[in-house]
Amino acid sequence: MQKNILVVEDNEVNLELIALFIKQYSKDYTQEIGVFTAKDGKEAVELCSTTPMDIIFMDLMMPVMNGNEATKIIKAKYPKVMIIVISAFGDEDKQKEMLRSGAEDYMIKPVNAPLFKSRLHKYLQLIQTRHHIGNTPKSLNLFTSKVYHYHMNFSITCESDLSEFWEAILIRFDFQRHIDKLSDFVRFIYRLGTLQLQNNFQFHIFIEEDIENFYFSLDNIQLMGCERVDKLIESYYKEGIYLCKENILSFILEKSALEEISSSQELEPQEKKEALTFISKEDENLQTFDILDQDELEDFEEYLLRLRSLILLMENSSLESSDTQELCHCFNEMASILSISNDTYVLSNALHELSDAILQNQEYFKESSGELFDFVNAFMNDLIFWKTKIFYDGAPSVDFLNDSITTNANMLNALLAPESKEVEELGDIFDF
């Protein structure tokens, strides 16, 4: 299926260069991509109204309508489109503004061809993941057939797919607000999935819901056998409520944030729709928190931006020793800023511990940066999501993402110390 990509740039040379890179990528990967161009934000908004776009590479400074204005308008009308900022080094403040307006990432001018194509490949993978949401009148879980007529489907063919599942459930779709101890469950699914993949068993993860529960189901379980799965769950996820039969393993997870809705209530279809997990800000008691003053917040955001640039180097294993040290410096400075408030002590401690783990295993971190990218990037997205909710959009509490951030930090710590006791315990699963 063709993907449509829009390049918005008032400099004709830059516009043609980026369009050329996209066409080269399309040819190299034999992907059908429609390339569209616009010379200002107004043209981009008009083009989006006639042609659905999957990805937009948006310049900042343009005549008629700048990139930030265009981003706000486009994201308000077409929230699923992915917008990537293209900016110069001197545009940090405007980069931040566009990220707050809905842009998901940024790239620095002049654009480097190999890096651009690598990032484009990742963006297209993310777009594909988002398109897994579908409709089905048939339930897949083993508990009930009375579920909403849609489900979410993750196709797991390699470890990076598991990483995307981890990121989507804990960060992007924010299930964590509605399920107690979700991190424990996702961590177990990650382990179980890793074992499946090590045995060359590809599978799917299906997510369904009704008004009270979520249902997570894995297929191709017959390749492992229900008896083996039972023993794994008994050993590593004892609190799990599950059913295993032939090809399917299903878990039921109660919605903790919707307990006020009685299971005995008779809801009309429209009311059921309004009771879904993905409720809007107006339906929740969200608030922002003044735990940092303006200068501290600006410093924190500056280190976040520097970290993001460094982490993106990991994707192509391009980290140098100086980059690793700078990355740790950013983690430590952010930890110091967060240590000012008692409300953020847990996050400060997680950042300090992660920095120490990287410094103690610098060579391993540098050599394995490509393999660790998905995990570090997920951790980074956690921090960005926390910052945006706490200081700008509103959050249910100041510690609402503590579990996810500390869990990801602990997992990275374990991955950086392969001889540690914790990793040996994880290895027990794979020797089962």
C-alpha positions in Angstrom: 0.0 0.0 0.0 1.4 3.4 -1.0 2.6 5.7 1.7 2.4 9.5 1.1 5.2 11.8 2.3 5.1 15.6 2.2 8.2 17.7 2.3 7.5 21.3 3.4 10.5 23.6 2.7 10.9 27.1 1.3 14.5 26.5 0.2 14.3 24.8 -3.2 17.6 23.1 -3.0 16.8 21.6 0.4 13.3 20.6 -0.8 14.7 18.8 -3.9 17.4 17.1 -1.9 15.0 15.6 0.7 12.6 14.6 -2.0 15.5 12.8 -3.8 16.5 11.0 -0.6 12.9 9.7 -0.3 12.8 8.5 -3.9 16.2 6.8 -3.5 14.9 5.0 -0.3 11.7 4.0 -2.2 13.9 2.4 -5.0 16.3 0.8 -2.6 13.6 -0.8 -0.5 11.1 -1.3 -3.4 8.5 0.6 -1.4 5.7 2.5 -3.1 5.9 6.0 -1.8 4.2 9.1 -3.1 6.4 12.2 -2.6 4.6 15.6 -2.4 6.2 19.1 -1.8 5.0 22.5 -0.5 6.9 25.7 -0.1 5.2 27.1 3.0 2.8 26.0 5.8 -0.3 27.3 4.0 0.4 25.1 1.0 1.0 22.1 3.3 -2.3 22.6 5.1 -4.2 22.9 1.8 -2.5 19.8 0.4 -3.3 17.7 3.5 -7.0 18.6 3.0 -7.0 16.9 -0.5 -4.4 14.1 0.0 -4.0 12.0 3.1 -0.4 12.1 4.3 1.5 9.5 6.4 4.7 11.5 7.2 5.4 15.3 6.8 9.0 16.7 7.0 8.3 20.3 8.1 10.7 23.2 7.9 10.5 25.8 10.7 11.0 29.2 9.2 8.9 29.8 6.1 6.9 32.7 4.6 3.1 33.0 4.6 2.8 30.4 7.4 5.6 29.0 9.5 6.1 25.3 10.5 4.7 25.6 14.0 1.4 27.2 12.8 1.0 24.5 10.1 1.9 21.7 12.6 -0.9 22.9 15.0 -3.5 23.0 12.2 -2.5 19.7 10.6 -2.3 17.8 13.9 -5.7 19.1 15.0 -7.4 17.9 11.8 -5.2 14.8 11.1 -3.8 13.5 14.5 -2.4 10.3 13.0 0.0 12.0 10.6 3.6 11.9 11.7 5.3 15.3 11.6 9.1 15.6 11.7 10.8 19.0 12.2 13.6 19.9 9.8 15.6 22.7 11.5 19.0 24.4 11.8 21.2 24.3 14.9 20.1 27.7 16.1 16.4 26.8 16.2 16.3 25.0 19.6 13.5 27.1 21.1 11.3 26.7 18.0 12.1 23.0 17.9 10.7 22.7 21.4 7.6 24.7 20.4 6.9 22.5 17.5 7.4 19.3 19.6 4.8 20.7 22.0 2.5 21.4 19.1 2.5 17.8 18.0 5.7 17.1 16.0 7.2 13.7 17.0 10.8 14.2 16.1 13.3 16.5 14.5 16.3 16.4 12.1 19.1 18.9 11.8 20.1 20.7 8.6 22.1 20.0 6.5 20.4 16.6 6.1 22.8 13.6 6.0 21.6 11.0 3.4 22.4 7.7 5.3 21.0 9.0 8.5 17.9 10.4 6.8 17.2 7.1 5.1 17.7 5.2 8.3 15.4 7.5 10.2 12.8 7.3 7.4 12.9 3.5 7.6 12.1 3.7 11.3 9.3 6.2 10.8 7.7 4.0 8.2 7.9 1.0 10.6 6.2 3.1 13.3 3.5 4.1 10.8 2.9 0.4 10.0 2.5 -0.4 13.7 -0.1 2.3 14.0 -2.1 0.8 11.2 -2.5 -2.5 13.1 -5.7 -1.3 14.7 -8.6 -2.9 13.0 -12.2 -4.0 13.3 -13.4 -7.5 13.9 -16.8 -8.9 15.0 -15.1 -12.0 16.4 -13.4 -12.1 19.8 -9.9 -13.7 20.0 -9.5 -14.1 23.7 -10.5 -17.2 25.7 -12.5 -15.4 28.4 -15.5 -13.7 26.6 -17.0 -12.9 23.2 -18.6 -9.7 24.5 -15.9 -7.3 23.6 -15.9 -4.0 21.6 -15.8 -4.6 17.9 -12.2 -3.7 17.3 -8.9 -5.0 18.4 -5.2 -4.0 18.3 -2.7 -6.4 16.7 1.1 -6.5 17.1 2.9 -8.8 14.7 6.1 -10.0 16.5 8.7 -11.3 14.1 11.9 -10.0 15.8 13.1 -8.4 19.0 12.6 -4.9 17.8 8.9 -5.6 17.3 8.8 -6.6 21.0 10.5 -3.3 21.8 7.8 -1.4 19.9 5.1 -3.4 21.8 6.8 -2.3 25.1 6.9 1.3 24.0 3.3 1.4 22.6 1.7 -0.1 25.7 3.7 1.7 28.4 4.1 5.0 26.7 2.4 5.8 23.4 -1.1 4.5 24.2 -0.8 5.2 27.9 -2.5 1.9 29.1 -0.5 2.4 32.3 -3.1 4.9 33.7 -5.8 2.2 33.6 -4.1 -1.1 34.6 -2.4 -1.7 37.9 1.1 -3.3 37.7 1.0 -3.1 34.0 4.8 -2.9 33.9 5.1 -6.4 35.5 2.8 -7.8 32.9 4.6 -6.2 29.9 7.9 -7.3 31.3 6.7 -10.9 31.5 5.3 -10.8 27.9 8.6 -9.4 26.7 10.4 -12.3 28.3 8.0 -14.9 27.0 8.2 -13.3 23.6 11.9 -13.4 23.6 11.8 -17.1 24.4 9.4 -17.6 21.5 11.7 -15.7 19.1 14.8 -17.6 20.2 13.0 -20.8 19.2 12.1 -19.1 15.8 8.4 -18.9 16.8 6.8 -15.8 15.3 3.5 -14.7 16.8 0.9 -12.0 17.3 -0.3 -10.1 20.4 -4.0 -9.1 20.2 -5.6 -6.6 22.5 -9.3 -6.5 23.1 -11.5 -4.7 25.7 -14.9 -4.4 27.2 -16.1 -1.9 29.8 -14.3 -3.6 32.7 -11.3 -5.4 31.3 -8.5 -5.6 28.8 -7.7 -9.0 27.1 -4.2 -9.7 25.8 -3.9 -12.8 23.7 -0.9 -14.5 22.1 -1.2 -17.0 19.2 1.2 -19.8 18.0 1.4 -21.0 21.7 1.0 -24.6 20.5 4.6 -24.4 19.4 5.7 -24.1 23.1 2.8 -26.1 24.6 0.4 -25.1 27.3 2.1 -27.2 30.0 5.4 -25.3 29.4 3.6 -22.0 29.4 1.8 -22.9 32.7 5.2 -23.5 34.4 6.6 -20.2 33.1 3.7 -18.2 34.4 3.8 -20.0 37.7 7.4 -19.1 38.1 7.5 -15.6 36.7 4.0 -14.1 36.7 2.1 -15.8 39.5 -0.5 -13.0 39.8 -1.5 -13.5 36.2 -5.1 -14.5 35.4 -4.9 -16.5 32.2 -6.3 -19.3 30.0 -4.2 -21.4 27.7 -5.8 -23.6 25.0 -4.3 -25.1 21.9 -3.1 -22.1 19.8 -4.0 -19.2 22.2 -2.8 -17.8 25.5 -5.1 -15.1 27.0 -4.6 -12.8 30.0 -7.3 -10.7 31.6 -6.3 -7.3 33.1 -8.9 -5.3 35.0 -9.3 -1.6 34.3 -8.4 0.1 37.5 -9.2 3.6 36.4 -12.8 2.8 35.4 -13.9 1.1 38.6 -16.6 3.7 39.2 -18.5 2.3 36.2 -20.5 -0.6 37.6 -20.3 -3.9 35.7 -24.1 -4.1 36.2 -24.8 -0.9 34.3 -26.7 -1.2 31.1 -25.0 1.1 28.6 -26.2 2.1 25.2 -23.7 1.7 22.3 -22.8 5.4 22.3 -22.3 5.3 26.1 -20.0 2.3 25.7 -18.0 4.2 23.1 -17.6 7.1 25.5 -16.4 4.8 28.3 -13.4 3.6 26.3 -10.0 3.9 27.9 -8.7 6.5 25.5 -10.7 9.3 27.1 -10.0 13.0 26.5 -8.3 15.5 28.8 -11.7 17.1 29.5 -13.0 13.8 30.9 -10.2 13.5 33.5 -9.0 15.4 36.5 -5.7 16.4 35.1 -3.4 19.2 36.3 0.0 20.6 35.7 2.7 20.8 38.5 5.1 23.6 39.4 7.8 21.3 40.7 10.5 23.2 38.7 10.9 27.0 38.2 11.1 28.3 34.7 14.9 28.3 34.5 15.2 24.8 35.8 12.5 23.6 33.3 14.3 25.2 30.4 17.6 23.6 31.5 15.9 20.2 31.8 14.4 20.6 28.3 17.8 21.6 26.9 19.3 18.4 28.2 16.4 16.4 26.8 17.1 17.8 23.4 20.8 17.1 23.6 20.1 13.6 24.8 17.7 13.0 21.9 20.4 13.9 19.4 22.9 11.6 21.1 20.5 8.7 21.3 19.7 9.0 17.6 23.3 8.3 16.9 22.9 4.9 18.6 20.6 3.7 15.9 23.5 3.4 13.4 26.1 2.5 16.1 27.7 5.9 15.5 28.5 6.7 19.2 32.0 7.8 20.1 33.5 7.7 23.6 33.0 11.4 23.9 29.3 11.0 22.9 28.8 8.3 25.7 30.4 10.6 28.3 28.2 13.5 27.1 25.1 11.3 27.3 26.0 10.4 30.9 26.6 14.1 31.7 23.1 14.9 30.4 21.5 12.2 32.5 23.4 13.4 35.6 22.5 17.0 35.0 18.8 16.1 34.6 19.0 14.0 37.7 20.5 16.9 39.7 17.6 19.2 38.5 15.0 16.7 39.5 16.7 16.1 42.9 15.6 19.6 43.9 12.0 18.4 44.5 11.0 15.6 46.8 8.3 14.8 44.3 10.8 13.8 41.7 13.4 12.0 43.8 12.5 8.6 42.4 13.1 9.8 38.8 16.3 11.5 39.8 17.6 8.3 41.4 16.8 6.3 38.3 18.7 8.7 36.1 21.7 8.7 38.3 21.8 4.9 38.5 21.5 4.6 34.7 24.3 7.1 34.1 26.5 5.1 36.6 25.7 1.8 34.8 26.6 3.3 31.4 29.9 4.8 32.7 30.9 1.5 34.3 30.2 -0.4 31.0 31.2 2.3 28.4 32.8 -0.1 25.9 30.0 -2.5 26.0 27.5 0.3 25.7 29.3 1.8 22.7 29.8 -1.6 21.0 26.1 -2.6 21.5 24.6 0.8 20.9 22.7 -0.4 17.9 21.1 -3.3 19.8 20.3 -1.0 22.8 18.8 1.8 20.7 15.2 0.7 21.0 15.4 0.4 24.8 17.2 3.7 25.3 14.9 5.4 22.9 11.8 4.0 24.7 13.3 5.4 28.0 13.9 8.7 26.3 10.3 8.8 25.1 9.1 8.1 28.6 10.9 11.2 29.9 9.6 13.4 27.1 6.0 12.1 27.7 6.4 12.7 31.5 7.7 16.2 30.9 4.9 17.1 28.5 2.2 15.9 30.8 3.5 17.3 34.0 4.4 20.8 32.8 2.1 21.4 29.8 -0.8 19.0 29.1 -1.7 17.9 32.6 -1.3 14.6 34.5 -3.3 12.7 37.0 -0.4 12.9 39.5 3.2 13.9 39.7 4.3 10.3 40.0 2.0 8.8 37.3 4.9 7.5 35.2 7.4 6.6 37.9 6.9 2.8 37.5 7.4 2.8 33.8 10.5 5.1 33.9 12.2 3.2 36.7 11.3 -0.2 35.2 12.9 0.8 31.9 15.9 2.2 33.7 16.3 -1.1 35.7 16.0 -3.1 32.5 18.7 -1.0 30.8 20.9 -1.4 33.9 20.5 -5.2 33.7 21.3 -5.2 29.9 24.5 -3.2 30.6 25.7 -5.7 33.2 25.3 -9.1 31.5 27.2 -10.8 34.3 24.9 -9.5 37.0 22.7 -11.7 39.2 19.5 -10.1 37.7 20.5 -11.0 34.2 21.4 -14.5 35.2 17.9 -14.9 36.7 16.4 -13.6 33.5 18.5 -16.2 31.6 16.8 -18.9 33.6 13.7 -18.4 31.5 15.6 -19.0 28.3 17.1 -22.2 29.7 13.8 -23.5 30.9 
